[in-house]
Structures are given as structure tokens and as C-alpha cells.
Amino acid sequence: MAGGEYLDNQIVGVYRDLQAYDPAANEWTMYPPMTTPRHGLVGGISGNRFYVVSGHMQSGNIYGDPIDSDETNAFDFAGK
């Protein structure tokens, strides 16, 4: 799980979280956060790396021009 957004009547925000779920152990592991908070991004695994590409840097509920990210991050899970 990478990034995300939260909306309610008082809070509008995007997140930098990076977590992985292990179904065998039924537990989540927190990893160091992404550099830029965003949601609606694309992710994929190649080898021991998880790549996170693009995304929106503001909630979908904010009016005006969208603020999109062209950032790409690679997280190395080797030895974790």
C-alpha cells in the first residue's frame, strides 16, 4: 500500500505511507515513507524493488487545477 487520501468534513489530505501486508503472518510492515505524499499513483514490483510512479498531490475534493506528480520512487525490499 502506497500513499492514499482522506476526506471528511474537517480534514482533506494525502499521505506518504508505504506499508506491506504479509498474509502468512497476518501482519502489516511499515516502511520509510515516500518523499512526496500522493494518491492515485501507479506501483509495481520488479525484482526486489517496488516502484511508485506519478500520482495526485492533492485530494480529489479540492477545486481548481489538479496538482500531479511526475516523481518516481524505488523502494528496495532486499533483506527485509
N, C-alpha and C positions, 0 to 999 in steps of 0.2 A: 504494500500500500504506500503510495507516494502522494504527498500533497493533499488537497481537499479544500472544501469551503464550508462555511457555517453561516446560516441566516436565521435570524429571528427578529422580533420587534425591537431589540436593543443592540444586537451585535451583528455585524457584517464583516466577514474576514476570510482570508485564505491562509493555508498552513504550509509549513516546511517539513512536516513529519515524514519519516521514512521508517517503515516497520515491515517485518516479515512474519508470516504465520507458519508454524510447524504443525501440521495436522497429527503427526505421530505423537508428539509431546503435548498437543493441545495447548500451545502457548505462543505468545507474540514476543518478538525481539525488537527492541528499539535500536535504530542505527543513527549515526550522526545525521542531522537534518540537511536538507537541500540548502544550497546557498540562497536561492530565491524562492519565496513562497509562491505557490501557484496551484491551480486546479485545472481539470480538463486536459491534462497532458497525455503524452504517449510514452509507454515504457516497454522495455523488452530485455530479455536476458540473452547474452552471448558469452559462452564460457563461464567464467566466474564473475562476470560483471553484469550489473543491472544498469541499463541506460534509460535516462529520463530526458525526453525531448519536448520542447515547446511548452504550451500551457497558457492559461489566462492568469494575470496577476491581480485581478480584482474580482469581486463577486459578480455573478450574473445578474444580480438585482440592482447594480449601480447603473444609473443612466449616464449617457454621454458616450464618448468614443471608447471602445474597448482597449484595454492595455494588455497586449500579448507579449509573451517572452519568446525570444529566439535562442534561449540558453539550452545547452546540452550538458548533462552531468553523467558521469560514470562512477558507479559505486562498486568497489571490489569486495567480493564476499569470500575470497580465498582465505582459508584458515579460520573462518568464523564458526 
